[in-house]
Amino acid sequence: MDLQQAVKLRVLELCEKNNLTINGLAMLSGMSQSTVNSLVDGTSQNPKLLTILRLCLGLGIEIKDFFDSDVFIGLED
């Protein structure tokens, strides 16, 4: 699995855990739905750390909590 796929899975995991849609997450994070969609649909091949930070702030979690998931173990380049 590569980083883009791992970020996608983690975003979807956190949405499910918090009972949020992609649109709901975007609103909480102060980002457009298209930005969050690009993480999930694979359009964004290199997600920016600032985007992930904004998602975390919207979810009320620390950035370390975002990366605290098994999906980030054994990533490939």
C-alpha positions in Angstrom: 0.0 0.0 0.0 1.2 3.5 -0.7 0.8 6.7 1.3 -2.1 8.0 -0.8 -4.1 4.8 -0.3 -3.3 4.8 3.5 -4.5 8.4 3.8 -7.6 7.5 1.9 -8.4 4.6 4.2 -7.6 6.6 7.3 -10.0 9.4 6.3 -12.7 6.9 5.5 -12.1 5.1 8.8 -12.3 8.4 10.8 -15.5 9.4 9.0 -17.1 6.1 9.9 -15.9 6.3 13.5 -17.3 9.9 13.8 -20.5 9.2 11.8 -19.5 11.8 9.2 -19.9 12.1 5.5 -17.1 13.5 3.4 -19.1 16.7 3.1 -19.5 16.8 6.9 -15.8 16.3 7.4 -15.0 19.0 4.9 -17.3 21.5 6.6 -15.8 20.7 10.1 -12.3 21.2 8.6 -13.0 24.4 6.8 -12.1 22.9 3.4 -14.1 22.4 0.3 -15.7 19.1 -0.3 -13.7 18.7 -3.5 -10.4 18.9 -1.5 -11.5 16.1 0.8 -12.9 14.1 -2.2 -9.6 14.3 -3.9 -8.0 12.5 -1.0 -10.6 9.8 -1.1 -11.0 9.3 -4.8 -7.2 9.2 -5.5 -7.0 12.5 -7.4 -4.6 13.8 -4.8 -1.5 11.7 -5.4 0.6 13.5 -2.8 -1.6 14.8 0.1 -0.2 17.8 1.9 0.5 17.7 5.6 -1.4 21.0 6.0 -4.5 19.3 4.5 -4.2 16.4 7.0 -3.7 18.9 9.8 -6.9 20.7 8.9 -8.8 17.4 8.9 -7.4 16.7 12.3 -8.5 20.0 13.6 -11.9 19.5 12.2 -12.1 16.1 13.9 -10.7 17.4 17.2 -7.7 15.1 17.1 -4.0 15.5 17.2 -2.0 14.9 14.0 -0.3 12.0 15.8 -3.7 10.4 16.3 -4.3 10.5 12.5 -1.2 8.5 11.9 -1.8 6.1 14.8 -3.3 3.4 12.6 -2.2 0.1 11.2 -2.8 1.4 7.6 0.5 3.3 7.9 2.5 0.2 8.7 4.7 -1.2 5.9 4.0 1.6 3.3 5.7 1.4 -0.1 7.1 4.2 -2.1 
